[in-house]
Every structure is written in structure tokens, then in C-alpha cells.
Amino acid sequence: MIITIIAFLFVLALVIIAHELGHFGSAKAFGIKVDEFGIGFPPRLFSKKHGETVYSLNAIPLGGFTKMAGEEDPSIERSLASQKPWKRLLVLSAGSLMNFVLPLFLISIALMVPHNTAYSDVGVVEIAPGSPAEMAGFQPGDMITEVNGHQVKSIIDVNRYIQLNLGKKITFVYQRGSSEYETSLVPRWKAPQDQGAVGFLLKAENYEVVKENLPFWKAIPQGITETFETLVLFKNSLLALVTGAAPAGGVTGPLGIAQLTGEVARAGISPLLEFAAFLSINLGIINLLPLPALDGGRIVFVLLEWIRGGKKISPQKEGMVHMIGFALLMGLMILVTFQDIIRIIDGGSVIP
């Protein structure tokens, strides 16, 4: 329990501070007055004023905030709303930008820290009739060695390359007996139940776990690659959810994230850093969604003003929209948290 709490607070602090520093730093750079920089939500536990800004630590560790002067009111001196549209867009998007930059460092560090890496040969066990795998000529017993020119180390690699390329043609190299073959297929966005995007069942042969750590000149480029791949994976997951290609179940709230963080932390510091990187990307993308109260919702109002030739929407109306949106988001969070409580009471895990 103690490990879970410490790990959860560590991960949450990383992603929240990075996000809020993006807003804070860009606001200060443009001369916008920042009234308060807060970690957590009130009630306030500790605060200190430095210059014109109050720095606070708050009791509810589920987020943070950068309170800028006049976020919707341009009549206030040095307010956010009084800035040119391009400046406001940069300030509003800077939090998510920091959430995309942070994983570059976290994943690189995770690769430099000693960690367990799985290696295995990847064999095809079953082929679903009429699936892309059958159409591509795969047969049980084939051994997959490459996907899109990348040598595969384990089943994890194969599944990752498939999920990165949903709806796009990918190339496989595989061995059948003493012969090597190459084939191509297009992974499906929406597959029949229990078939997966490609339609084959894989198994690991000659499985082994190796403790390794990469030197920084290898870890940094790989960290950059994995960060961009994680962005693509999250984008694909979001599209699959929106289009109905993936079930809407499995949404996790703060308690579920805390539970999952504890489970990941027990596997070591490297998996915990990679999980923090994933959560950071998650937060960055979600905050850019065009929903009221989120950064993306505020960006929509700035873009509407730009389209309308500088004609602003009433601060009162915009404030009301964001207030209603915030209330709805809090209601959704309570509902999802209730789901998490039921799952935990039943002894369930976030990890399938």
C-alpha cells in the first residue's frame, strides 16, 4: 500500500508539474500576470508568495493549475485574454507540449536504468479463416523474424508494430522450415471478436529474460522513437474508441491509475518511468481535446475569435461554458472512480 501511494504521488507530480510549468513558463515569457501556481486542488496545505505569484501545495492530488489574470476578461491589465490570439494559443497548448517533451527524458532514463527485456522466437500457432493473415499466406508453424524492416525480439514487438500500422500495409519476413519468405497485409481497425487486427495467434518459443541497460547514445534516440510511437498508439486507440472499433469499457479513473501505478512500481523503476511517460502523453492529448474546461476547449474559443476577425465572445458566456464543462468532467470522474472502487472491492486489477 505504501509503495502504491508513493509511486502514484511521484508519477502524478511528474506529469502535473511538467504540464503546469508549460503554462507558467510561457505566460511569464509573454508578460502575462500569474496569480497562482498550484499543485493539487484546494483546500490549500501550504503557500508562499514570491513576487506577484502565489505558489501553493493543495490537498487533493488529482491535478494542478496555473491561475492567470483575466483568463476570459481582456479588460484586466496583463491578462491572458488581452494577449494576441497566437500568444494565447501558445500559452494554452504549452502544457500539453511539455507533456510530450517529458517522455523523451523519462523513456531515455528508463532505457539507461538496468531493466528486464524479454527475448523469444515468435511462432504462428493458429490462423483465423478469412483474416488478413490467411490472405497473406501465413501458416501454423511459421516463425516471424521481421516486421517493416525491424527485427523482432519478442511477441511484444510484433503486436506493437501491428498496432502502430492499423489500416496501413505492413511487411513481414518469416521462416518456414529452412526457407525465408516475405509477405504484406493490412491490419484491420475493427476485427471480429477474438481475432485481433491481423488474425493470427502467436506463441513465444525459446523465451528468456535478460537484464540490460543501454548507453545514453543509444537510449536517447530510442527514447525519442518510443515517444513518437506511443503518441501514434494513443492516437490509434482514441480513434478506435471514437469510431466504435474498440469497446468503450476499461476507462480508468484516479483510483484505477493509483492501483495500476502500484502494480507497475513493483516491477521496478524502469517500468514505472515508462508508465509515467505514457501517462504524460495521455494527459497531453486529453487536454487538447476540444471540450469545455480543458485547454482544448479554451483553444476553440481563441480560434473562433480569430475566425471572426478579432470579435471576442462574451467573457461571461465563455466562463459559463467552461464552468458547466468542469462540472460535467467532475461528474464523470466521480462515476469512473465509483467503478474503480467496485473493481477493487471485487479484487480486480486494471491489467487484464
DRENTOR-678236 format. One record per residue (C-alpha): residue in three letters; y, x, z. Coordinates in nm, 4 decimals, padded with zeros to 6 digits. Each point is the difference from the previous one (the first is absolute). Layout:
BEGIN
voba	v	u	w
ALA	Y	X	Z .
...
This chain:
BEGIN
voba	v	u	w
MET	00.0000	00.0000	00.0000 .
ILE	00.2418	00.2819	00.0918 .
ILE	-00.0795	00.1794	-00.3293 .
THR	00.0695	-00.3210	-00.1926 .
ILE	00.3382	-00.0558	00.1687 .
ILE	00.1152	00.3618	-00.0413 .
ALA	-00.1168	00.0188	-00.3634 .
PHE	00.1574	-00.3373	-00.0843 .
LEU	00.3367	00.0958	00.1509 .
PHE	-00.0104	00.3411	-00.1726 .
VAL	-00.0720	-00.1483	-00.3439 .
LEU	00.2465	-00.2844	00.0415 .
ALA	00.2750	00.2340	00.1197 .
LEU	-00.0524	00.2283	-00.3013 .
VAL	00.0312	-00.2722	-00.2634 .
ILE	00.2778	-00.1937	00.1751 .
ILE	00.2187	00.3032	00.0743 .
ALA	-00.0412	00.1232	-00.3595 .
HIS	00.1008	-00.3420	-00.1347 .
GLU	00.3027	-00.0419	00.2251 .
LEU	00.1153	00.3598	-00.0551 .
GLY	00.0162	-00.0823	-00.3711 .
HIS	00.2419	-00.2863	00.0667 .
PHE	00.1893	00.1930	00.2685 .
GLY	00.0436	00.3216	-00.1989 .
SER	00.1129	-00.1731	-00.3195 .
ALA	00.2416	-00.2258	00.1915 .
LYS	00.1581	00.2999	00.1735 .
ALA	00.0196	00.1872	-00.3323 .
PHE	00.2065	-00.2860	-00.1491 .
GLY	00.2240	-00.0312	00.3067 .
ILE	-00.1436	-00.3354	00.1075 .
LYS	00.0363	-00.0700	00.3710 .
VAL	-00.3358	-00.0196	00.1801 .
ASP	00.0300	-00.1986	00.3236 .
GLU	-00.3550	00.0607	00.1232 .
PHE	-00.3109	00.1954	-00.0957 .
GLY	-00.2941	-00.1575	00.1792 .
ILE	-00.3711	00.0736	00.0297 .
GLY	-00.1951	-00.3112	00.0974 .
PHE	00.1469	-00.3464	00.0533 .
PRO	00.1938	-00.1166	00.3116 .
PRO	-00.0025	-00.0276	00.2959 .
ARG	00.1570	00.3434	00.0230 .
LEU	-00.1699	00.2659	00.2140 .
PHE	00.2409	00.2884	-00.0515 .
SER	00.3195	00.0616	-00.1930 .
LYS	00.2566	00.2731	-00.0482 .
LYS	00.3199	-00.0132	-00.1992 .
HIS	00.0888	00.3035	-00.2070 .
GLY	00.3158	-00.0250	-00.2045 .
GLU	00.0268	-00.3534	-00.1354 .
THR	-00.3752	-00.0710	00.0036 .
VAL	-00.2278	-00.1244	00.2781 .
TYR	-00.3499	00.1525	-00.0104 .
SER	-00.2543	-00.2252	00.1707 .
LEU	-00.3666	-00.0146	00.0930 .
ASN	-00.1261	-00.3567	00.0334 .
ALA	-00.2954	-00.1734	00.1634 .
ILE	-00.1780	-00.1608	-00.2962 .
PRO	-00.1475	00.2834	-00.2135 .
LEU	-00.0429	-00.2020	-00.3189 .
GLY	00.2869	00.1310	-00.2080 .
GLY	00.3470	00.1454	00.0098 .
PHE	00.3487	-00.0671	-00.1283 .
THR	00.3175	00.1637	-00.1259 .
LYS	00.2806	-00.2397	00.0863 .
MET	00.2877	00.0633	-00.2388 .
ALA	00.3456	-00.1499	00.0298 .
GLY	00.0475	-00.3145	-00.2093 .
GLU	-00.3342	-00.0161	-00.1764 .
GLU	00.1071	-00.3257	-00.1688 .
ASP	00.3760	00.0004	00.0740 .
PRO	00.2186	00.2174	-00.2302 .
SER	00.3146	-00.0686	00.2064 .
ILE	-00.1154	00.2397	00.2743 .
GLU	00.1273	00.3569	-00.0346 .
ARG	-00.2633	00.2566	-00.1151 .
SER	-00.2574	-00.2788	-00.0244 .
LEU	-00.3114	00.0046	-00.2156 .
ALA	00.1141	-00.3106	-00.1867 .
SER	00.3329	00.1630	-00.0958 .
GLN	-00.1715	00.2824	-00.1909 .
LYS	-00.0554	00.0113	-00.3746 .
PRO	-00.3272	-00.1649	-00.1111 .
TRP	-00.1683	00.3282	-00.0980 .
LYS	00.0675	00.1443	00.3454 .
ARG	-00.1419	-00.3076	00.1708 .
LEU	-00.3089	00.0149	-00.2202 .
LEU	-00.0567	00.3637	00.0978 .
VAL	00.0457	-00.0701	00.3718 .
LEU	-00.2308	-00.3030	-00.0091 .
SER	-00.2726	00.1808	-00.1946 .
ALA	00.0279	00.3320	00.1885 .
GLY	-00.2319	-00.1173	00.2778 .
SER	-00.2850	-00.0684	-00.2403 .
LEU	00.0745	00.3235	-00.1859 .
MET	-00.0550	00.1915	00.3254 .
ASN	-00.3266	-00.1890	00.0489 .
PHE	-00.1123	00.1327	-00.3393 .
VAL	00.1105	00.3567	00.0794 .
LEU	-00.1614	00.0196	00.3462 .
PRO	-00.3597	-00.0263	-00.1340 .
LEU	00.0540	00.3109	-00.2140 .
PHE	00.0247	00.1976	00.3236 .
LEU	-00.2583	-00.1972	00.1999 .
ILE	-00.2744	00.0249	-00.2628 .
SER	00.0745	00.3680	-00.0652 .
ILE	-00.0276	00.0747	00.3736 .
ALA	-00.3188	-00.2092	00.0212 .
LEU	-00.1539	00.2141	-00.2749 .
MET	00.1003	00.3236	00.1744 .
VAL	-00.1484	-00.1117	00.3335 .
PRO	-00.3789	00.0561	00.0309 .
HIS	-00.1638	-00.3279	-00.1041 .
ASN	-00.3344	-00.1395	-00.1110 .
THR	-00.0547	-00.0439	-00.3746 .
ALA	-00.3007	-00.1821	-00.1422 .
TYR	-00.1871	00.1492	-00.2961 .
SER	-00.2858	-00.1649	-00.1855 .
ASP	-00.1520	-00.0627	-00.3396 .
VAL	00.0834	-00.3508	-00.1241 .
GLY	-00.2855	-00.2009	-00.1478 .
VAL	-00.0076	-00.3425	-00.1665 .
VAL	-00.2471	-00.2366	00.1701 .
GLU	00.0609	-00.3419	-00.1579 .
ILE	00.1906	-00.1409	-00.2972 .
ALA	00.1376	-00.3563	-00.0017 .
PRO	-00.0899	-00.1903	-00.3207 .
GLY	00.2964	-00.0401	-00.2349 .
SER	00.2180	00.2349	00.2053 .
PRO	00.2221	00.2783	-00.1400 .
ALA	-00.2567	00.2515	00.1295 .
GLU	-00.2802	-00.1618	-00.2026 .
MET	00.2204	-00.0226	-00.3107 .
ALA	00.0819	00.3713	00.0393 .
GLY	-00.3690	00.0907	-00.0051 .
PHE	-00.0605	00.0949	00.3639 .
GLN	-00.3571	-00.0167	00.1268 .
PRO	-00.1539	00.0294	00.3484 .
GLY	-00.0636	00.3661	00.0758 .
ASP	00.3111	00.1323	-00.1770 .
MET	00.1953	00.2605	00.2008 .
ILE	00.3805	-00.0195	-00.0307 .
THR	00.1685	00.3420	-00.0094 .
GLU	00.3544	-00.0663	-00.1293 .
VAL	00.2523	-00.2842	-00.0216 .
ASN	00.3040	00.0403	-00.2267 .
GLY	-00.0507	00.3748	-00.0106 .
HIS	-00.0213	00.0335	00.3804 .
GLN	-00.3173	00.1367	00.1551 .
VAL	-00.1262	-00.2432	00.2636 .
LYS	-00.0933	00.1263	00.3464 .
SER	-00.1325	-00.3307	00.1339 .
ILE	-00.0167	-00.3778	-00.0474 .
ILE	00.3480	-00.0173	00.1562 .
ASP	00.1430	00.1879	-00.3004 .
VAL	-00.1702	-00.2308	-00.2511 .
ASN	00.1245	-00.3147	00.1751 .
ARG	00.3513	00.1439	00.0328 .
TYR	00.0290	00.0795	-00.3724 .
ILE	-00.1289	-00.3473	-00.0860 .
GLN	00.2564	-00.1714	00.2260 .
LEU	00.2792	00.2195	-00.1379 .
ASN	-00.0765	-00.1158	-00.3537 .
LEU	-00.0585	-00.3746	00.0215 .
GLY	00.0507	-00.1490	-00.3453 .
LYS	00.0172	00.3447	-00.1634 .
LYS	-00.2641	00.1912	-00.1937 .
ILE	-00.1648	00.2797	00.1973 .
THR	-00.2542	00.2586	-00.1098 .
PHE	-00.3187	00.0943	00.1848 .
VAL	-00.2193	00.3052	-00.0469 .
TYR	-00.3543	-00.0443	00.1315 .
GLN	-00.3400	00.1631	-00.0147 .
ARG	-00.3210	-00.1737	-00.1017 .
GLY	-00.2922	00.2314	00.0497 .
SER	00.0951	00.3333	-00.1549 .
SER	00.2590	-00.1505	-00.2383 .
GLU	00.3720	-00.0580	00.0559 .
TYR	00.1814	-00.3065	-00.1355 .
GLU	00.3543	-00.1333	-00.0145 .
THR	00.1037	-00.3653	-00.0048 .
SER	00.3073	-00.2162	00.0588 .
LEU	00.0645	-00.3392	00.1559 .
VAL	00.2812	-00.2156	00.1391 .
PRO	-00.0259	-00.0940	00.3718 .
ARG	00.0608	-00.3713	00.0555 .
TRP	00.2840	-00.1385	00.2102 .
LYS	-00.2070	-00.3023	00.0963 .
ALA	-00.3758	00.0484	00.0171 .
PRO	-00.2838	-00.2404	00.0871 .
GLN	-00.0934	00.0023	00.3669 .
ASP	-00.1916	00.3096	00.1183 .
GLN	00.0384	00.1798	-00.3348 .
GLY	00.3161	00.2044	00.0465 .
ALA	00.2433	00.1022	-00.2719 .
VAL	-00.2609	00.1900	-00.2043 .
GLY	-00.3268	-00.1710	00.0855 .
PHE	-00.2238	00.2789	00.1233 .
LEU	-00.1434	00.0811	00.3412 .
LEU	00.0213	00.3660	00.0965 .
LYS	-00.1846	00.2114	00.2546 .
ALA	00.0688	00.3427	00.1478 .
GLU	-00.2668	00.2665	-00.0446 .
ASN	-00.0105	00.3436	00.1662 .
TYR	00.2709	-00.1178	00.2379 .
GLU	00.1724	00.2571	00.2216 .
VAL	00.3171	00.0211	00.2064 .
VAL	00.1974	00.3242	-00.0131 .
LYS	00.2808	00.1021	00.2353 .
GLU	00.2822	00.1413	-00.2107 .
ASN	00.3745	00.0564	-00.0118 .
LEU	00.2157	00.0818	-00.3004 .
PRO	00.2634	00.2763	-00.0189 .
PHE	00.3531	-00.1357	-00.0331 .
TRP	00.0308	00.0956	-00.3700 .
LYS	-00.2921	-00.2339	-00.0729 .
ALA	00.0736	-00.2627	00.2655 .
ILE	00.3575	-00.0740	-00.1122 .
PRO	-00.0782	-00.0799	-00.3693 .
GLN	-00.3042	-00.2025	00.1061 .
GLY	00.2125	-00.1779	00.2612 .
ILE	00.2497	-00.0977	-00.2707 .
THR	-00.2820	-00.1235	-00.2264 .
GLU	-00.1639	-00.2030	00.2758 .
THR	00.3341	-00.1550	00.0987 .
PHE	00.0630	-00.1263	-00.3527 .
GLU	-00.3606	-00.1186	-00.0278 .
THR	00.0377	-00.1923	00.3265 .
LEU	00.3148	-00.1655	-00.1389 .
VAL	-00.1981	-00.1103	-00.3065 .
LEU	-00.2901	-00.1244	00.2146 .
PHE	00.2338	-00.2065	00.2157 .
LYS	00.1782	-00.1377	-00.3075 .
ASN	-00.3348	-00.0989	-00.1523 .
SER	-00.1109	-00.1646	00.3263 .
LEU	00.3256	-00.1966	00.0176 .
LEU	-00.0316	-00.1138	-00.3630 .
ALA	-00.3615	-00.1013	00.0575 .
LEU	00.1057	-00.2045	00.3033 .
VAL	00.2920	-00.1690	-00.1793 .
THR	-00.2042	-00.0827	-00.3123 .
GLY	-00.2992	-00.1264	00.1990 .
ALA	-00.2249	00.2832	-00.1178 .
ALA	-00.0614	00.0926	00.3652 .
PRO	-00.0533	-00.2320	00.2988 .
ALA	00.2958	-00.0587	00.2316 .
GLY	-00.2079	00.0668	00.3109 .
GLY	00.0177	00.3169	00.2025 .
VAL	00.3745	-00.0056	00.0682 .
THR	00.0624	00.2029	00.3144 .
GLY	00.2816	-00.0230	00.2541 .
PRO	00.1287	00.2392	00.2678 .
LEU	-00.3060	-00.0386	00.2252 .
GLY	-00.2347	00.0568	-00.2932 .
ILE	00.1941	00.3102	-00.1027 .
ALA	-00.0178	00.1269	00.3591 .
GLN	-00.3766	-00.0588	00.0062 .
LEU	-00.0454	00.1727	-00.3350 .
THR	00.2208	00.2920	00.1082 .
GLY	-00.2202	00.0557	00.3041 .
GLU	-00.3158	-00.0028	-00.2123 .
VAL	00.1515	00.2475	-00.2480 .
ALA	00.1336	00.2255	00.2792 .
ARG	-00.3521	00.0465	00.1349 .
ALA	-00.0940	00.1577	-00.3343 .
GLY	00.2589	00.2769	00.0475 .
ILE	00.3605	00.0994	-00.0649 .
SER	-00.0442	00.0326	-00.3776 .
PRO	-00.1166	-00.3627	-00.0558 .
LEU	00.2760	-00.1164	00.2363 .
LEU	00.2676	00.1789	-00.2056 .
GLU	-00.1415	-00.1469	-00.3229 .
PHE	00.0022	-00.3463	00.1591 .
ALA	00.3637	00.0514	00.1056 .
ALA	00.0795	00.0958	-00.3617 .
PHE	-00.1670	-00.3178	-00.1280 .
LEU	00.1858	-00.2115	00.2564 .
SER	00.3303	00.1644	-00.0985 .
ILE	-00.0527	-00.0833	-00.3678 .
ASN	-00.1038	-00.3507	00.1045 .
LEU	00.3222	-00.0481	00.1961 .
GLY	00.2115	00.1439	-00.2816 .
ILE	-00.1377	-00.2350	-00.2646 .
ILE	00.0006	-00.3117	00.2196 .
ASN	00.3636	00.0603	00.0966 .
LEU	00.0967	00.0032	-00.3684 .
LEU	-00.1527	-00.3432	-00.0638 .
PRO	00.2770	-00.2493	-00.0912 .
LEU	-00.0363	-00.2022	00.3209 .
PRO	00.2848	-00.1067	00.2322 .
ALA	00.0589	00.2277	00.3022 .
LEU	-00.1791	00.2905	-00.1695 .
ASP	00.1834	00.2809	-00.1798 .
GLY	-00.1225	-00.1441	-00.3296 .
GLY	00.1598	-00.3358	00.0804 .
ARG	00.3340	00.1669	00.0703 .
ILE	-00.0323	00.2002	-00.3220 .
VAL	-00.0379	-00.3298	-00.1899 .
PHE	00.3379	-00.1194	00.1340 .
VAL	00.1663	00.3263	-00.1080 .
LEU	-00.1519	-00.0304	-00.3488 .
LEU	00.1160	-00.3637	-00.0254 .
GLU	00.3531	00.1099	00.0889 .
TRP	-00.0169	00.2724	-00.2664 .
ILE	-00.1246	-00.2494	-00.2614 .
ARG	00.2785	-00.2439	00.0959 .
GLY	00.2612	00.2662	-00.0727 .
GLY	00.0787	00.0844	00.3619 .
LYS	00.0179	-00.3597	00.1239 .
LYS	-00.1482	00.0093	00.3493 .
ILE	-00.2230	-00.2646	00.1505 .
SER	00.1442	-00.1444	00.3214 .
PRO	-00.0879	00.2260	00.2974 .
GLN	-00.0839	-00.3120	00.2031 .
LYS	-00.2473	-00.1220	-00.2636 .
GLU	-00.1618	00.3420	-00.0396 .
GLY	-00.0237	00.0407	00.3778 .
MET	-00.1652	-00.3421	00.0322 .
VAL	-00.2570	00.0858	-00.2692 .
HIS	-00.0921	00.3246	00.1757 .
MET	-00.0170	-00.1739	00.3400 .
ILE	-00.2396	-00.2647	-00.1331 .
GLY	-00.2039	00.2702	-00.1736 .
PHE	-00.0209	00.2009	00.3233 .
ALA	-00.1189	-00.3077	00.1915 .
LEU	-00.2705	-00.0651	-00.2615 .
LEU	-00.1126	00.3643	00.0099 .
MET	-00.0222	-00.0126	00.3812 .
GLY	-00.2033	-00.3216	-00.0271 .
LEU	-00.2360	00.1672	-00.2465 .
MET	-00.0320	00.3026	00.2304 .
ILE	-00.0917	-00.2272	00.2937 .
LEU	-00.2609	-00.1794	-00.2130 .
VAL	-00.1573	00.3254	-00.1197 .
THR	00.0083	00.1414	00.3545 .
PHE	-00.1860	-00.3097	00.1221 .
GLN	-00.2627	00.0701	-00.2694 .
ASP	-00.0249	00.3592	00.1252 .
ILE	-00.0522	-00.1196	00.3590 .
ILE	-00.2815	-00.2349	-00.1059 .
ARG	-00.1708	00.2802	-00.1967 .
ILE	00.0287	00.2469	00.2900 .
ILE	-00.1381	-00.2584	00.2483 .
ASP	-00.2937	-00.0548	-00.2371 .
GLY	-00.0606	00.3768	-00.0019 .
GLY	00.0987	00.0406	-00.3647 .
SER	00.1603	00.3003	-00.1661 .
VAL	00.2676	00.0333	-00.2679 .
ILE	-00.2351	00.2369	-00.1826 .
PRO	-00.2633	-00.2070	-00.1883 .
